[in-house]
Amino acid sequence: RKQKNIRLGKIIAAVVLMLFLPQILGIYFSEILDNVGIYILMGLGLNIVIGFAGLLDLGYVAFFAIGAYTVGVLTSPEMGVSQITFWQALPFALLASVTAGVLLGLPVLKMRGDYLAIVTLGFGEIIRLLSLSDWLRPYLGGTQGIQRIARPIIGSLELKTQGQLYYLIVAAILIAGFIAW
């Protein structure tokens, strides 16, 4: 009984600490927390692909990049495609990533081990080079990337600081963790 209460107390203390972490640490460390959270999201997805499915996918981050660039292109006014909100662009980003996964997955369906690793590594490198190329600069921003991407808005709250984005990233981690579990 006592062990259970101690464990529950530790969990509650950790949750309270996580809730106030951005205010305690400030802007710089909040940005670091956001980056760590994004890497945790990638790690959870990679755990499903490599850990549960047993597929050695070295280009996994390319699908993440495709989704991110889709949101950027659809929401940034300087890209000139459209100016939809972050939440309206999110389903298109998911669809673009899934489509890329299917297009890459169909030809390499029977590959395993080193061969799959080499193909996915090559795909990841192709996406990296395309996103940085001057050839696609008008569409993807080139080495400067895409600026002025729309911020997520929840109700009347616009998430514009790193500390506010932290809570959205933590929510995404909890959802992804639940799905992985």
N, C-alpha and C positions, 0 to 999 in steps of 0.2 A: 504493500500500500504506500509506504513511504517512498520507495523507488519510483513508483508511478507519479506521485505528486512532484518529486524533484524533476522528473523528465518533463512533465507538463509545464512546470515553472520555467525550465530552460527553453522550451518551445515558445512560450508566451513572451519571454524576454527577447528571444531572437526575432520574433515577429514585430515587436515594438521597436527594436533597434533598426530593423529593415525599413519600417515606416518613416523613421526620423533621420535615416542615414543621409539623404541629400541635404537636409538643413544643417546637419552637423558638419559635413565634410566640405560644403561649398561647391562652387561652379566647376572648378578644374577636376576635382575628384568625382563629382557627379557625372561628368563626361566619361571618365574612366569607368565608372560603374555601368554607364549605358553601353559602352563598348564591350565590357565583360559580359553583360546581359545578352547582347547580340551574339557573342561567341558561344554563350551557353545554349542559346536557341539553335545555333548551327550544330553544336555538339549533340544536342538531343536528337536532331534529325539524322545526323551521321551515325549515332548509336543505333537507330532503327535500321539504317541501310547496311552498316557493317556488322553491328552486333547481333541483330535479330535475323536479318536476311542473309548475312554472310557474304555480301557482295563488296569487294574492295573497290570503292568509288573514290578516286583521287581528284575528280573534277566536281565534287559535290557543291563547292562554293559557286560554281558557274550558274547553277539554278537559282541560288540566292541572289546573284548579281542580275540575272535576267528579271527577276521579280522587282528588285530595287530600281533598276533602270526603267522598267515599265511604269512604276509609280512616278518616278522623276519626270519622264517624258510626258505623261498624261496630266500632271499637275503643275508643271512649271510654265509660267507665262512666256519665258524667253524661248521655249522650244516651239511654241506656236501651234501645237497639235490641238490641244483643248485645255480648258482650265476647270477641270472637275476637282472635287474635294479628295482628300486622302482616302476617305472611306469608300467613295465611289470608284477610285482607281484600284483599291485593294483586290476586288474580285478579278479584275483584268490582269493584275500581276500574278495572281494564283493561276489563272488560266494560261498565261504565257509560260510560266514555269512548268506547269503540267504538260503543255504542248511540247516544249523543248525536251522534257523527260521522255515523252512517248516517241518523239522523232529520233532521239538518240537511242532509246531503249529497243526499238523494234529491230534495227539492223544488228545490234550486239546482244540479242536475247539469249543466245546459246553460249556466249563467252563467259569464262570464269577465270578467277585467279589473276595472273599477271597480264593476260591479254585484255581483260576488262579494265584493269588498272591503267594500262597504257592508253586505251581508247578514251577513257574518262579524263585522264590527265591531259590528253591532247585536246579534248573538248573544252576543258577549263582554260587551257592556254589560248585557244582560238577566241573564246569569249573575252578574255583579258585583252588580247591584242586588238580585237575589233572595237572594244569600248575605248581604248586609248588612241585609236588610229585617227589620222587627219582626214582620211577618206570619209569617215562617218561623223566628223566633227559637227556638221550642221544638225545632226539627228541625236547625237549622244554627248555632245559637249567636248569630246576629245580629252586631252590631258587635264583640262580645267574642270571637267565634270559638268554636272547640271546644277545650276544655281537656283535659288528661290523656289524650292520644292514646297508644296503646300504642307502646312502643319496639321496634325490631327486635331479635330475639334470634337469634344464630347459635351453635348448639350450646349451651354453657352461658354464653356471653358476651352480656350485655345491653348494647346500644349506647346508653348514656345520656349521654355527654358529646359536645360538638361535635367534639372531636378524633377520637372513635371513629366518629361518623357520617361524617366526612370520608372514611374508607376505603371505606365503603359507597357514597358518592356517586362517588368515583373509579372504583370497580368498575362502577357503572352507566354512567359516561361512557365507559369502555373498551368496554363491551358495545354501547352506542348508537353509538359511533364506528366500531366494527367493522361493525355492521349498515349504517350510512350509507356506509361505504367499499365 
